[in-house]
Each structure stands twice: as C-alpha cells, then as structure tokens.
C-alpha cells in the first residue's frame, strides 16, 4: 500500500480533531475550516470562506484586541491559549478557549494563521460556580454571628472569621500558623482552671466535641466571654482527619439573663429577700433536717398590722420603702443559718433550724416585734408599725411544709383576731376556732350575694323636748336563725376583704330608705351612716357616694357620714381631700367615739368636722365618776367654742340625759330614748317625737 500524501494526511488529522480548526490569512479572512468548526459554530465551511473572523466574536472589541495581540505581523508565532466569548450561528454566546500559530511559506515568510477553538462553557460555569460557592462560604463566615476558627491536622490556625478575631483578640494575620490552644484560651467559669480545647480532642478522636457548660474564653485583650461551642473534624475522601473547625458564640448576656431569671425566681425584687419559692425550698430542707437529726424547727409567719392604711395614706412608693427597711431590720435579727423571706405584700416568714426548745423561737419573735416597732423615718415622714406573728413548730405541729404553713397562718390569724401586735404558737384549739371563722366568712360572702343583711335605725333626739332629729343606720345580719350584731361579723368582713362592698350596700340601702321616707313626708331629720376606714380610703369612694345620692334622690345636706378616729389617725392628704370633697357636696362629717383616741384635738385642727360623738364609755359610769364628768364637760366646752355640734352616745338613764343637757349638750341617742328600730317604725317614732322620754 502506497503511503498517503503528506497534505492529505494533514487534512485527515485536522478533520479528525475535536477542536474547531480555522485557517486564516494575514487579514484574518477564513481560508479553511474543519468539521468540528461546523459542529461548534453551526456554519457550513463553504459559507464562511473569505469572511473575516469578526462575525465569530461576541464582542467587536475582543476581535480587535486579539488581532493586535496574536494575529498581527508582530505577534508571536505561537501563543498560549486564551479565553474569549464567541457567538454561534444561532446567536448563542459561549466561552471558547483558543490557541494558534503563524503559518509560513518555504522562505519562512508569514502567510497566515491556524487557530484551534474549544468550547469551555461547561468548565467556565463550573469555575464560576466554585468561585461563587467559595465566595458565599467566605461571606457567610464573615457575616454570621458565630465565631469560626479552622485548623490543619496539627491544630494550627488556618482561618478565623471577624467574630473569632474580635472575641479572641487575635488577628488572622498574627494567629495563622499558631496552635489553636494559644489563640483559643478557655477556663472554667467557677474554678478558673484551664479547660482542654475541644479541637485537640476532635483531632485526636475524629468526632464532634461540644464545649463544657460554664466555660469562659479569655481574650488576648483581657476580656472574658461566656461561650458555647462545638468542634468538628474536617475529613478527606478517605475519611482521614485533615483539620478541624470550631464554631462558638458569645453567651455572656444570655448567662447574665439566666442568672437574673434565676435570681428573680428565688428572690423578692423589692427587698432582696428570698421569695415564696425559695422559702418553700428552705422550709422543706429545715423539716428534713429536723427529722434526720431529731431537732426542732420553727416557722414564724409575720404580718404588718394595718399596712394597707400606710399605702392608702402615704402612697405605694412610701410603703415600698417601709417594706425595704423592715426587711433589712428583720434580716439583721435572724441567724446566718436561718431564712427570712418575703412571701407576699406585707407578709414575711422566718425559718429557724436546730432549735433547743420553743422558747428560742419565742425570744426571736419578740425581738422581731421590738425591731419592727422602732419608728420608721422616711425622709422627713415618720411611720409607726406593729407586727403580728404566728408560730408553728416541727415536728409537733406538722412534718410537711404545707401543714406548717397552714398552722403558722392559723396562729397568725388568731393574733389578728385578738387585737394584733402579738405572737402566738399554734394549738389544736386554734384550728377549730379558725375553721369556725372560715365557715362564718364563707357565710358572709353568701349573705352579701343573697342580700341577707338588713338595717335598723336608732333615733337621735334633741334633749330639749326629746324631739327626734335624725336616725343612725345600724347593720344587722340574719344568720342561721339568729340576728348577729356588727361586732360579731365586721372584723371577719374586714379580714375577708368584704368590708368595702358591705359598706357600699349599707350606704346604698340607707339612702334608698331615707329617700322613701322623705318622699312620704315622714322624715324631717338627718340620716347618719357609718363609714369605715377602708371605705374612705378606697379608690372612687367620693364618686360612688355622689352617684348614690343622685340615684336615690336623698338630700345631701341631710346626710351625715360617721367616721372613726382611726380614719384620721395619720392626717394624710388623701383623707383630707376626701373629707373636703364630701363636705363640698353638702354632706356633714362626724367623728364617732370621740375622746378615746391618741390625738383627738389635733384632728379638729386638720380636718373638716361638723359633729363630735362622745363615746359611750365616758357615759357608762359618769354619774359615779368625777373624771368622766370632767372629760364630758371639757369636750362640750371645746366643741361649743369651735361651733361644733355634739351627740352623746349610750344614754341609758334620765340622770345622764339631765347632766348632758345642763352642760350644753343638745343631742343624744341611747336606750333611754329608743333602741334600734325597723324602718317601718321610724314613721311612728317621728310622729310621736319621743315626748314621753323628755328629761325632766
């Protein structure tokens, strides 16, 4: 077989190549193309012959630049591959890689160029995708809130993102190549002992490693950060560990928040003392210890007497400062091993452990009472307090926290009922008494809902002629077939928080009844209604009173509100404002039980008062007691000089009536004239005017 001609051989090789081949002259006009050119560009070889290669370029500038660099008389004979965008016959642009060489004649004169072009669109896309993926990775690492450090297989730092640089205090340029334990220094938050870097273990074991709780990162700049983290190995295709990455974040604020939440869950925000939650835990521990060691534990329940009045008179900020100071005082009394807690508004509790006997609990209770009784001075204001304390002992009064709490509360309840400002130990008899009181309290609530209360009215007479000039509304309760007087249920109503709604019922009902008498023309006098301390201090009392007067139609100038000296005891602005507004409505104000308080005369200087009611205790033995007579004369003389009217309560005999009349007292009430009567008898009483009881 004859060998192929050399030119034919070259043609065969060029046609067989996978790259598109173009032969051009010095002006870059196409002289020849191979089959791969047609497949790549879509042009038949014949239709492009004689054309310059400009139409193959996606951008004219690329055509001109390549001509200057590679296809000019001065360009190199052979040049390395270059990348440029081409365009197919169907107008689709693609990336191609081209390389070429100059073609010379026999005299070595340059006569044209041969160019090979390969489609690298897929490769370019892969490179682009890899670049984007890498860029995305770097942007992500720079942007995330977590710190990231990567190392090689020896634990040397390879990369740190900006967060890692900030937290560690190391710049990547300085830290690169250093061992990670040099850059990432961690210790236990409590012991301050060094902790093994999780990267070290990660590289050693080839597993993900989490950081221990309560870890501190010590920054190169001296800062400390509470951190959480984990380290993971970087594996190659064969599963061998080639490095590690540690991701960590600053949880300093989170830890502080957790600590604040834990504190708030266990300590009172106002006083800083343990709260009810921690108190329950300490009490349970004290009980367990008493049972385990055969010792005595005690629970003291402490309640501030009439603290609501302080809040009502002086405002809650003032009351809060009182509680803070009281808590500080009480804490100074108890032992370090004991617990003093604030378990409610004005309620405190003390848990005592390892007591030799109950006397030590009693002694501590008395010291607490004495400390609380020392006058409080907040800025320039003085406040006087007393406390009541109930005590339950473990194991004799109970071996469970709930039992001890209940029994200490029962003992406290008994102190309150007996007059406050005292300390008592729990007893079984107390429990029975409290259960009875609770039943009565429940009945009171039901009675208020079912309207089981009723009013009687005791006449108030003018001593000269015994003319009836008014009536005082007196509350009664029909309970289980018996009629209970106020002293049998009012204290319970106060403790149960029912005194305000009960007082509102009395005021509403008495105004309704009085208005009915007025409309019938049988009531020319005034109506007296008792108003308690908590009613006067209750929010919206004046508005309630005004609305009820309008609703009932009873004349405001014939209504008299009777308050106790206790209402005026602290001479606060709220009480003064309330009484002033009441009088502006035309309603009169009287002071009940005048003379038995501590500062009676000062009330008359500070408060608008129309009437004084001499307490029945001065009249009871007055005829045989010169001191009582002198007090009554003094009250009458003082009232006369101040133009204040006086009503004597509890007149039971003619001698008392005559004495009062002779000394200038104009009005009185008592059984000598009439006891409390039902509303239907008031008409008859006014028509008779009590003439048969006029003192002679």
PESULJO-V649913 format. One record per residue. RES is the residue in one small letter. PHI is phi as a letter, one per 20 degrees, with the letter a starting at -180 (* if undefined). NEAR is the number of other C-alpha atoms within 10 Angstrom. D_CENTER is the distance of its C-alpha to the mean C-alpha in Angstrom with 1 decimal. Layout:
# PESULJO-V649913
[[RES,PHI,NEAR,D_CENTER] [RES,PHI,NEAR,D_CENTER]]
This chain:
# PESULJO-V649913
[[x,*,3,103.9] [x,f,4,104.0] [x,f,6,101.0] [x,f,9,98.9] [x,f,8,99.4] [x,g,9,96.9] [x,f,9,95.7] [x,f,10,95.2] [x,f,12,93.3] [x,f,12,91.0] [x,f,11,90.4] [x,f,12,89.6] [x,f,11,87.0] [x,f,19,85.4] [x,f,17,85.2] [x,e,13,83.8] [x,f,13,80.9] [x,f,16,77.4] [x,e,21,76.6] [x,f,23,77.8] [x,d,24,80.9] [x,c,23,82.2] [x,d,20,85.4] [x,c,25,85.6] [x,e,19,88.1] [x,f,16,87.6] [x,e,16,86.3] [x,m,20,83.8] [x,e,19,85.6] [x,f,22,85.3] [x,d,19,88.4] [x,a,17,87.3] [x,c,24,84.2] [x,d,22,83.7] [x,f,18,82.4] [x,f,21,78.9] [x,f,22,78.7] [x,f,16,79.3] [x,f,14,76.6] [x,f,19,74.1] [x,e,20,74.8] [x,n,14,76.3] [x,e,16,79.5] [x,f,15,83.0] [x,g,16,84.8] [x,f,11,87.6] [x,f,8,85.4] [x,d,16,83.9] [x,f,16,87.2] [x,n,14,88.0] [x,e,14,84.5] [x,f,16,82.5] [x,f,17,79.3] [x,g,17,77.2] [x,f,15,76.3] [x,e,17,74.7] [x,e,18,72.1] [x,f,19,68.8] [x,c,15,68.9] [x,g,11,72.1] [x,f,11,70.8] [x,f,15,70.6] [x,g,20,74.2] [x,f,13,75.4] [x,f,11,73.4] [x,f,14,74.8] [x,f,18,78.3] [x,f,13,78.0] [x,e,13,76.6] [x,c,21,78.4] [x,c,27,81.1] [x,c,17,83.1] [x,g,16,86.4] [x,e,9,84.6] [x,f,15,81.8] [x,f,14,82.0] [x,f,16,84.1] [x,c,14,81.3] [x,c,15,77.7] [x,f,10,74.5] [x,f,13,72.4] [x,c,13,70.2] [x,d,15,67.6] [x,b,18,67.9] [x,e,18,66.8] [x,d,23,69.7] [x,c,19,70.1] [x,e,18,71.8] [x,f,14,74.2] [x,e,9,71.5] [x,m,12,69.5] [x,e,10,66.9] [x,e,17,65.9] [x,b,19,65.6] [x,e,20,65.4] [x,c,21,68.6] [x,d,17,69.8] [x,c,20,73.4] [x,b,17,75.9] [x,b,22,79.5] [x,b,18,82.7] [x,f,24,85.7] [x,d,18,89.0] [x,d,13,92.3] [x,e,9,96.0] [x,f,6,98.8] [x,e,6,99.1] [x,m,8,95.4] [x,e,10,94.7] [x,f,15,91.2] [x,d,14,91.7] [x,r,22,88.2] [x,b,25,85.0] [x,d,21,83.7] [x,c,17,80.0] [x,d,22,77.9] [x,c,24,74.6] [x,c,18,72.0] [x,f,19,68.9] [x,d,17,65.8] [x,g,15,63.2] [x,f,11,61.7] [x,f,12,61.6] [x,f,15,60.1] [x,f,12,57.4] [x,f,12,56.6] [x,f,12,56.5] [x,f,12,54.3] [x,f,12,51.9] [x,f,12,51.8] [x,f,12,51.2] [x,f,12,48.4] [x,f,12,46.9] [x,f,12,47.2] [x,f,12,45.8] [x,f,12,42.9] [x,f,12,42.3] [x,f,12,42.4] [x,f,12,40.2] [x,f,12,37.7] [x,f,19,37.7] [x,f,17,37.4] [x,e,13,34.6] [x,f,12,32.2] [x,f,15,29.2] [x,e,18,30.6] [x,e,23,33.3] [x,c,22,36.6] [x,c,26,39.6] [x,d,24,42.9] [x,c,25,45.7] [x,e,20,49.2] [x,f,18,50.6] [x,e,18,51.0] [x,n,21,47.3] [x,e,21,48.1] [x,f,26,45.8] [x,d,20,47.0] [x,b,20,44.1] [x,c,25,40.7] [x,e,22,38.4] [x,g,21,36.9] [x,f,21,33.5] [x,f,27,35.4] [x,f,20,37.4] [x,f,15,34.3] [x,f,22,32.6] [x,e,25,35.8] [x,n,18,37.3] [x,d,20,40.6] [x,e,16,42.4] [x,g,18,44.1] [x,f,10,47.5] [x,e,10,47.2] [x,f,20,45.5] [x,g,18,47.8] [x,n,16,50.1] [x,e,16,48.2] [x,f,17,46.9] [x,f,24,43.3] [x,f,16,42.6] [x,f,15,43.6] [x,e,23,41.2] [x,d,22,38.3] [x,d,17,37.7] [x,c,25,35.0] [x,c,20,34.1] [x,f,16,31.9] [x,f,16,28.6] [x,e,9,29.2] [x,e,8,33.0] [x,m,11,33.8] [x,e,11,36.8] [x,f,13,38.1] [x,d,15,37.3] [x,f,14,39.8] [x,f,19,39.4] [x,f,25,38.8] [x,f,31,41.5] [x,g,19,44.1] [x,f,16,43.4] [x,f,24,43.1] [x,f,25,46.6] [x,f,13,48.0] [x,d,12,46.9] [x,m,21,46.6] [x,c,16,43.3] [x,f,17,39.7] [x,c,20,37.8] [x,e,17,34.1] [x,e,19,32.6] [x,f,16,31.4] [x,f,12,27.8] [x,l,14,26.7] [x,d,23,29.4] [x,d,25,29.7] [x,e,22,31.9] [x,e,19,34.0] [x,f,19,34.9] [x,f,17,38.4] [x,e,11,37.0] [x,n,10,35.1] [x,f,12,31.6] [x,c,19,29.6] [x,c,21,27.5] [x,f,22,25.7] [x,c,21,27.3] [x,c,20,27.9] [x,b,19,31.3] [x,b,17,34.3] [x,c,26,38.0] [x,c,21,40.5] [x,f,27,44.3] [x,d,20,46.4] [x,d,14,49.4] [x,e,10,52.8] [x,f,6,54.8] [x,e,6,56.2] [x,n,10,52.8] [x,e,12,53.4] [x,f,20,50.5] [x,d,16,51.0] [x,r,23,47.8] [x,b,28,44.0] [x,c,24,40.9] [x,d,27,37.6] [x,d,16,34.4] [x,b,20,31.3] [x,b,18,28.1] [x,f,21,25.9] [x,d,15,22.6] [x,g,15,21.9] [x,f,11,18.6] [x,f,12,17.7] [x,f,15,18.7] [x,f,12,16.7] [x,f,12,13.6] [x,f,12,14.7] [x,f,12,15.3] [x,f,13,12.0] [x,f,12,10.4] [x,f,11,13.3] [x,f,16,12.8] [x,f,14,9.3] [x,f,15,10.8] [x,c,19,13.7] [x,c,22,13.1] [x,f,19,11.7] [x,f,13,9.8] [x,e,12,12.3] [x,e,18,15.5] [x,m,16,15.3] [x,e,22,17.1] [x,g,24,16.7] [x,e,23,14.4] [x,g,19,15.7] [x,f,14,15.6] [x,f,20,17.7] [x,g,23,19.7] [x,f,18,20.9] [x,f,12,22.0] [x,f,22,23.8] [x,f,26,25.4] [x,f,17,26.7] [x,f,15,28.1] [x,f,25,29.8] [x,f,26,31.4] [x,f,17,32.6] [x,f,16,34.1] [x,f,20,35.8] [x,f,15,37.3] [x,f,9,38.4] [x,d,9,40.0] [x,m,11,41.1] [x,d,17,39.2] [x,d,22,37.3] [x,c,27,33.5] [x,c,28,31.9] [x,d,28,28.6] [x,d,30,28.1] [x,e,28,25.7] [x,d,26,25.2] [x,c,25,24.2] [x,f,21,24.6] [x,f,18,27.3] [x,l,13,26.6] [x,f,18,23.4] [x,g,17,22.5] [x,f,18,25.5] [x,f,20,24.3] [x,f,16,21.1] [x,f,18,23.3] [x,f,19,26.0] [x,d,18,24.4] [x,n,14,20.9] [x,f,13,17.5] [x,g,10,17.4] [x,f,16,20.7] [x,f,21,19.6] [x,f,17,16.7] [x,f,16,19.4] [x,f,22,21.6] [x,f,21,19.2] [x,f,14,18.8] [x,f,17,22.6] [x,f,23,23.2] [x,g,21,21.1] [x,f,15,23.2] [x,f,15,26.4] [x,f,19,25.8] [x,f,18,25.1] [x,f,13,28.3] [x,e,15,30.3] [x,f,18,29.4] [x,f,12,31.0] [x,f,9,29.5] [x,e,10,29.9] [x,e,17,28.0] [x,c,21,24.3] [x,d,26,22.7] [x,c,30,19.2] [x,d,25,16.9] [x,d,21,16.4] [x,a,12,15.3] [x,g,12,15.4] [x,d,20,18.9] [x,d,18,19.9] [x,c,25,20.8] [x,b,27,22.8] [x,c,25,25.3] [x,d,24,26.8] [x,d,26,30.4] [x,c,24,32.6] [x,l,16,36.3] [x,e,15,37.5] [x,f,11,41.2] [x,a,13,41.1] [x,f,15,39.1] [x,f,10,40.5] [x,f,13,38.3] [x,f,25,35.2] [x,f,18,36.8] [x,f,11,37.5] [x,f,17,34.0] [x,g,25,32.7] [x,f,15,35.2] [x,f,15,34.2] [x,f,22,30.6] [x,f,22,31.8] [x,f,13,34.0] [x,f,18,31.4] [x,f,20,29.0] [x,f,16,32.0] [x,f,14,32.7] [x,g,12,32.0] [x,e,16,28.8] [x,c,13,29.4] [x,d,13,26.6] [x,l,7,28.4] [x,d,5,31.4] [x,d,9,30.0] [x,d,10,31.0] [x,c,16,29.1] [x,d,13,30.7] [x,c,19,28.9] [x,c,19,30.1] [x,c,24,28.5] [x,d,26,29.6] [x,c,32,29.6] [x,d,27,30.4] [x,c,29,31.7] [x,c,29,32.3] [x,d,24,34.4] [x,d,23,34.7] [x,d,17,37.0] [x,f,12,38.8] [x,d,20,35.9] [x,q,16,34.3] [x,c,17,33.8] [x,c,14,30.5] [x,g,20,27.0] [x,f,12,26.5] [x,f,14,29.9] [x,f,25,29.4] [x,f,22,26.1] [x,f,17,27.8] [x,f,26,30.9] [x,f,27,29.2] [x,f,23,27.4] [x,f,27,30.8] [x,f,26,32.3] [x,f,27,29.6] [x,f,22,30.3] [x,f,24,34.0] [x,f,21,33.4] [x,f,21,31.6] [x,f,11,34.5] [x,e,10,37.1] [x,p,10,35.9] [x,m,19,32.9] [x,l,18,33.2] [x,b,18,34.7] [x,c,22,34.2] [x,b,20,35.5] [x,e,23,35.9] [x,f,22,35.4] [x,b,16,38.7] [x,f,10,39.8] [x,f,8,41.1] [x,g,16,37.6] [x,g,16,36.3] [x,f,12,39.1] [x,f,13,38.4] [x,f,16,34.7] [x,f,12,35.5] [x,f,12,37.8] [x,f,15,35.3] [x,f,14,32.8] [x,f,11,35.6] [x,f,17,36.3] [x,f,18,32.7] [x,f,13,32.7] [x,f,15,36.0] [x,f,23,34.6] [x,f,16,32.0] [x,f,12,34.8] [x,f,16,37.1] [x,f,15,34.7] [x,f,10,34.5] [x,e,9,38.3] [x,l,12,39.3] [x,e,14,41.2] [x,e,19,41.2] [x,b,18,44.1] [x,d,19,45.2] [x,d,20,48.4] [x,c,24,49.7] [x,d,23,51.5] [x,f,31,54.0] [x,d,26,53.9] [x,d,27,57.5] [x,e,21,59.5] [x,f,24,61.6] [x,e,16,64.6] [x,n,15,65.9] [x,l,22,62.8] [x,f,21,61.7] [x,f,27,58.4] [x,d,18,56.1] [x,r,25,52.8] [x,c,25,50.8] [x,d,22,47.6] [x,f,26,45.4] [x,c,20,44.7] [x,e,22,42.3] [x,c,18,43.6] [x,c,21,42.3] [x,e,14,44.7] [x,c,14,43.5] [x,l,8,45.6] [x,n,7,48.8] [x,c,8,48.2] [x,d,13,47.1] [x,e,15,44.4] [x,f,13,44.3] [x,g,14,41.0] [x,f,9,40.9] [x,e,13,40.8] [x,b,16,37.5] [x,g,16,35.8] [x,g,14,34.1] [x,f,19,32.8] [x,f,20,31.6] [x,f,14,29.6] [x,f,13,28.0] [x,e,14,27.2] [x,m,12,25.6] [x,d,17,28.6] [x,f,20,30.3] [x,f,20,29.0] [x,f,13,30.1] [x,f,21,33.2] [x,f,18,34.0] [x,f,17,33.6] [x,f,17,36.1] [x,f,21,38.5] [x,f,22,38.4] [x,f,19,38.8] [x,f,17,41.6] [x,f,26,43.5] [x,f,27,43.4] [x,f,17,44.7] [x,f,17,47.4] [x,f,26,48.4] [x,f,20,48.7] [x,f,16,50.9] [x,f,18,53.2] [x,f,15,53.4] [x,f,11,54.4] [x,e,10,57.1] [x,m,10,58.4] [x,d,16,58.2] [x,c,21,55.5] [x,e,13,56.5] [x,e,18,54.2] [x,d,21,50.5] [x,d,27,47.6] [x,d,26,45.5] [x,c,23,42.0] [x,f,20,39.9] [x,c,20,36.3] [x,f,19,33.8] [x,g,18,31.5] [x,f,18,28.3] [x,f,19,30.0] [x,g,19,30.9] [x,e,20,27.4] [x,f,12,25.8] [x,f,11,24.4] [x,n,11,27.2] [x,f,17,29.9] [x,f,19,32.5] [x,f,11,32.0] [x,f,13,32.4] [x,f,19,35.5] [x,f,14,37.1] [x,f,13,36.5] [x,f,18,38.1] [x,f,19,41.1] [x,f,12,41.7] [x,f,13,41.3] [x,f,17,43.7] [x,n,16,46.1] [x,f,22,46.6] [x,f,17,47.8] [x,f,21,45.0] [x,f,14,47.7] [x,d,16,48.7] [x,d,21,45.3] [x,c,25,44.4] [x,e,22,40.9] [x,d,21,41.3] [x,d,22,38.6] [x,e,18,38.6] [x,f,21,38.8] [x,f,16,35.4] [x,f,20,33.9] [x,e,22,35.5] [x,g,16,34.9] [x,d,18,32.6] [x,l,15,34.1] [x,e,17,30.8] [x,f,11,30.8] [x,f,15,28.9] [x,f,20,31.7] [x,g,15,34.4] [x,f,13,33.1] [x,f,16,32.9] [x,f,20,36.4] [x,f,16,37.9] [x,f,14,36.7] [x,f,22,38.1] [x,f,18,41.4] [x,f,12,41.5] [x,f,14,41.6] [x,o,14,44.7] [x,f,20,43.2] [x,e,22,44.4] [x,c,22,42.4] [x,c,25,43.9] [x,d,27,42.8] [x,e,22,43.4] [x,l,21,44.7] [x,f,22,45.7] [x,o,20,47.0] [x,e,13,45.0] [x,e,13,42.0] [x,e,10,41.8] [x,c,13,42.0] [x,g,16,43.6] [x,f,13,45.7] [x,f,12,42.8] [x,f,16,41.2] [x,f,17,44.3] [x,f,9,43.9] [x,d,12,40.3] [x,c,17,39.9] [x,f,17,42.0] [x,c,18,43.8] [x,d,19,46.8] [x,c,21,47.8] [x,d,23,47.8] [x,d,23,48.2] [x,f,24,50.1] [x,f,19,48.6] [x,f,18,51.0] [x,f,14,50.9] [x,f,23,53.2] [x,e,22,55.7] [x,g,17,55.9] [x,d,14,58.4] [x,f,19,59.2] [x,f,14,62.9] [x,d,10,63.4] [x,c,12,61.0] [x,f,11,62.0] [x,f,13,58.6] [x,f,17,56.8] [x,f,19,59.5] [x,f,13,59.0] [x,f,15,55.2] [x,f,23,55.8] [x,f,18,58.5] [x,f,13,56.1] [x,f,20,53.3] [x,f,24,55.9] [x,f,16,57.4] [x,f,13,54.1] [x,f,19,53.0] [x,f,14,56.4] [x,f,9,56.2] [x,e,11,52.7] [x,l,11,53.9] [x,d,16,51.3] [x,f,17,52.4] [x,c,23,52.4] [x,c,24,52.2] [x,e,28,53.2] [x,e,22,51.6] [x,m,21,53.3] [x,f,20,56.9] [x,c,18,59.0] [x,b,15,62.6] [x,f,15,65.0] [x,f,14,65.3] [x,f,20,61.6] [x,f,28,62.0] [x,f,16,65.2] [x,f,17,63.6] [x,f,23,60.6] [x,f,17,63.0] [x,f,12,65.3] [x,d,14,62.5] [x,n,15,61.2] [x,e,25,58.5] [x,e,19,58.7] [x,c,24,56.2] [x,b,26,55.5] [x,b,28,54.3] [x,q,20,54.9] [x,f,14,57.0] [x,f,17,60.2] [x,e,26,59.7] [x,a,18,57.6] [x,e,14,54.8] [x,f,19,52.0] [x,c,17,53.5] [x,f,13,52.4] [x,g,18,51.9] [x,f,12,55.2] [x,e,12,57.2] [x,f,22,55.8] [x,g,15,58.4] [x,f,12,61.2] [x,f,17,60.0] [x,f,19,59.9] [x,f,13,63.3] [x,f,12,64.7] [x,l,19,62.8] [x,m,19,63.2] [x,f,15,66.6] [x,f,10,67.7] [x,d,18,65.2] [x,f,19,66.1] [x,f,19,66.8] [x,d,9,70.5]]
